[in-house]
Amino acid sequence: MYDDVAEEAGIEKKTLQNYKSISNSVEPSRRREELTFGHHSEVAKLEPEKQKFFLQKAVDENLSVRELRKIH
C-alpha cells in the first residue's frame, strides 16, 4: 500500500510513513494551521496536553521549529 501511494505522490515510502505517524500522534483538534509540519513533528512524542501547550506557545511567540525544539 505505502509503495503505491508514495509512488503516486512522488515521495519516498519512509516520508509517507513519517507523515502517517505524526498525523496519528497529533490529533486534528490539537493541530495548528499557522504552524508547519515540522512544528507538529517536534511535539508528536509528547503527551497530548503538552502537545497542545507547546503548539500554542509556538503560535503565541512565533517560534521557529528550532526554537520550539530548544524549549520542550
ZIKA-V540138 format. One record per residue. RES is the residue in one letter. PHI is phi as a letter, one per 30 degrees, with the letter a starting at -180 (999 if undefined). Layout:
# ZIKA-V540138
RES/PHI, RES/PHI
This chain:
# ZIKA-V540138
M/999, Y/e, D/d, D/d, V/d, A/d, E/d, E/d, A/d, G/i, I/b, E/d, K/e, K/d, T/d, L/d, Q/d, N/d, Y/e, K/d, S/d, I/d, S/d, N/d, S/d, V/c, E/d, P/e, S/d, R/c, R/d, R/c, E/e, E/d, L/c, T/d, F/e, G/e, H/d, H/d, S/d, E/d, V/c, A/e, K/d, L/d, E/d, P/e, E/d, K/d, Q/e, K/e, F/d, F/d, L/d, Q/d, K/d, A/d, V/d, D/d, E/c, N/h, L/d, S/d, V/d, R/d, E/d, L/d, R/e, K/d, I/c, H/c
